[in-house]
Amino acid sequence: MPTYVIVLIIVAVVLVAAVIGLYFLGKKTQKQKEEQDAQIAANSQTISMLIIDKKKMRMKDAGLPANILASTPKLLRRSKMPIVKAKVGPKVMTLIADAAIYDQIPVKKEVKATVSGLYITGVKGLRGPIETPKKKKGWLAKMQEKAGIK
């Protein structure tokens, strides 16, 4: 057999093994995510709060409690997270927002938020609906608009 056929067979076997490994890893990760979502939903409560500020910043720079920082993995500490400063009753608190709803959170407005510990999972407007931000157009869509296509 020529050498390139042997190399192609080895590459194909490695690729098939990698795909099978990623499939099972994905199933395991999805199961863990579903369990975490169930726990978050069980512990959630609705709180009215005034949003002071929101930023994407590192956890160590956000001013979160020390026990929260100690319990997070080291790689997650260095990544940027959506952080929200809000006034809940008389206290100003630092909370972590879900990435899916971070753009919907209005600044300097009062909202009813679904909170589980320090994690904001949902937001509703206290006085009327929340304005949803417009999605930014991609480069290709802008070029097509300029050219008059579509």
N, C-alpha and C positions, 0 to 999 in steps of 0.2 A: 504494500500500500504506500502511496506517496505520503510525504510528511505533512503536507497541508491538510489532507483528509483527517489524519490523526489529530492535528491541532484543532480543526473544526469540531471534531467529535468531543474533545475535551472541553472546549469552550461551550458547546451546547449543553453538556452534562452539568457544568458549573452554573450556567444560566438557569437551567431547570431547577437545580437544587436551591439557588437563590430565590427564585419565584415561589417555590414551595415553602421555604423558610419564612419569607415575607408574608405569605398568606396566613400561616398559623400565628405569626407574631401580630398581625393585624386583627385577627379574631380575638386573641387574648386581650389586646389593648382596647378593642371595642367593648368587650365584656366588662373590663375594669371601668371604663368611662360610663357605661350604663349604671353600674353600681354606685359610682360617685354621684351621678345625677340624681339617683333615687334618694341618696342620703341628703343631698343639698335640698331637694324638694321637701323632704320630711322635716327639715330643720328651718325652713324659711318662714319669714314673717313680714308683714307689710308695715312700713314705717314711713311717715311723712318727714321730709327733710328739705333743707335749702342747700342747693348745690353752690358752693363757693368757687371751686376751681377744679379743673380736670387736666391731667397731663399724662403723657406716656413717659415713665421714668423708671430707673432701676429701683429695686426693692430697698436696698440699703440707703438710698438717697430720699426715699419717700417718707421716712419718719414712722414706719410701722413698728409695733411693739417688738421687743427683743425676742420673745418666745416664738413669734411668727417667723422671724428671720432664722432662728435656730432650727426650726422644723422644716424649712424648705431646702431642697437639694441645692448644691453649690452652683450648678449650671443655671438654675432658674433664678438665683439671686442676681446674676450678672445680666440677664435679659431684661429688656424694657417691658413694663406692664402698664396697663391702663389704671392709673391711680386717680381717685376722686376725693377731694376734700369737701366735706358737707357738715352743716350744722344740724345735728339731731337733738332736738330739745335745746337744753342750754349748752351742750357739749359740741365742740368742733372735732370731728372724727376723720381719720384717714381710712378710706375703704378701697377695695380692689374691685373694679368693674369687670363684667364679662366682656370679652372682646367683641362679641356679636352685638351688644347693645351700647357700646361705648360712644359711638357716633350719635346715638339718639338722645343722650343725656344733655339737657340744656344747662348752660352756665348762668348763674345768678337768678335761678327760678326755683320755685317750690314744687316738689314732685312727691308722688307716692312711689316708693321703691320696694321691691321684694328683695329682702336681705337675708342671707344665711351666714351668720357670724360676721365676718368682715367682707363678704363677697356679695356684690350687687348682681342679681340675676335678672331683674326686670324693672322697667320704669314706666309709670303712667303719669300723665299731667294732672296736677291737683286742680288747676283752674283752666279747664279746656284741654284740647288735645295737644300732644307734643308735635312740633314741626319735624318732619323727617328730612334730613339733608339730601340734596340732590347728589347723585352719583357722578363722579368725575368721568369725563369722556376720555377714552384711551387715545393714543397717538394715531392709530389707524382710523378711528371714527372721526377725529378732527380732520385728517387729510381727505377722507371721503366726503365730508361735508364741504370742504373748500372746493373740491373738484366737482361737486354737484351730483355725486353718485348716491343713490338711495334716496 
